[in-house]
Amino acid sequence: MTVVVLLVGSTTGGILVDHFGIFESPKKAVNKQKILGVLIMILGAAAIKLL
């Protein structure tokens, strides 16, 4: 579970850095695919925890 939480956090952080252009990185728009990927990871973690 700890690994899943770390992966979700780092992926979400990466999406935010890309979206806002933090740390002088080029801005990249957030799309449905990125959001869906994070949601699938969260749902997978919830399923593992509940089952």
Backbone torsions as a table, in degrees:
resi	resn	phi	psi	omega
1	MET	NA	-37.3	179.9
2	THR	-61.9	-41.0	179.4
3	VAL	-63.9	-41.2	179.9
4	VAL	-64.1	-42.9	178.8
5	VAL	-62.8	-41.9	177.7
6	LEU	-64.2	-40.7	178.8
7	LEU	-65.5	-43.3	178.4
8	VAL	-62.9	-42.8	179.8
9	GLY	-64.9	-43.8	-179.3
10	SER	-70.6	-36.2	177.4
11	THR	-66.6	-44.3	177.8
12	THR	-63.4	-41.6	177.0
13	GLY	-61.8	-41.5	177.7
14	GLY	-63.0	-39.8	177.9
15	ILE	-63.6	-42.5	179.5
16	LEU	-66.6	-40.3	177.2
17	VAL	-62.0	-44.0	178.3
18	ASP	-63.2	-42.3	-175.2
19	HIS	-67.7	-43.9	-175.2
20	PHE	-94.6	-6.6	179.4
21	GLY	68.7	35.3	-179.9
22	ILE	-70.0	151.7	179.6
23	PHE	61.8	34.7	177.4
24	GLU	59.1	25.8	176.7
25	SER	-85.6	153.1	177.9
26	PRO	-66.9	142.6	-179.6
27	LYS	-73.6	135.5	176.0
28	LYS	-131.2	133.1	-176.9
29	ALA	-69.5	146.3	173.5
30	VAL	-80.0	129.7	179.2
31	ASN	-118.8	174.2	-176.8
32	LYS	-62.3	-33.2	-177.9
33	GLN	-64.4	-41.6	179.8
34	LYS	-66.8	-44.2	179.6
35	ILE	-64.9	-41.7	178.7
36	LEU	-62.3	-39.5	178.6
37	GLY	-60.9	-44.2	179.0
38	VAL	-66.5	-42.2	179.2
39	LEU	-62.8	-39.1	178.3
40	ILE	-64.3	-40.3	177.3
41	MET	-63.7	-41.4	179.4
42	ILE	-66.1	-43.6	178.7
43	LEU	-64.7	-38.0	177.0
44	GLY	-63.5	-42.0	178.1
45	ALA	-64.6	-40.8	178.3
46	ALA	-64.0	-40.5	179.6
47	ALA	-64.8	-40.8	178.8
48	ILE	-64.5	-42.7	-177.6
49	LYS	-67.6	-39.3	-175.5
50	LEU	-81.3	-26.0	-176.9
51	LEU	-96.3	NA	NA
